[in-house]
Amino acid sequence: MYRQIFFLALAGAGGTLARYWLSNAAHLLLGRGFPFGTMAVNILGCFIFGILWSMAETRNFIGQEMKIIILVGFVGSFTTFSTFIFESNDLIRAGQWFFLILNSVGQCAAGLVALWMGIAMTRLI
């Protein structure tokens, strides 16, 4: 148990650093007028998630413990957007269109409202 937690934390640190470096590289190359860094990280994270999940599920490339360490630790700290997209894909595959829309619009709208509330609450204190 402690071994898995250690490697999960180590992979998480790696994902965080990779996100930081890639995001900054994108901003240096493309400027800061648009969130290119976040976009690059999110798209690459989805691509990596798709490859690793598929290889783990269909080719037994990595075991369950390593799958969790890489997908939750590294990719999860690199971008949670990949998990959001993966779960949205599950809703598409299940034909759960209402829940897909609820998930997509709900998370974006609720996230913006929560951000604004956090900012407003902090300004009141």
Secondary structure, DSSP 8 states (H G I E B T S, - for coil): -HHHHHHHHHHHHHHHHHHHHHHHHHHHHH-SSS-HHHHHHHHHHHHHHHHHHHHHHHS--S-HHHHHIIIIIIIHHH-THHHHHHHHHHHHHTT-HHHHHHHHHHHHHHHHHHHHHHHHHHHH-
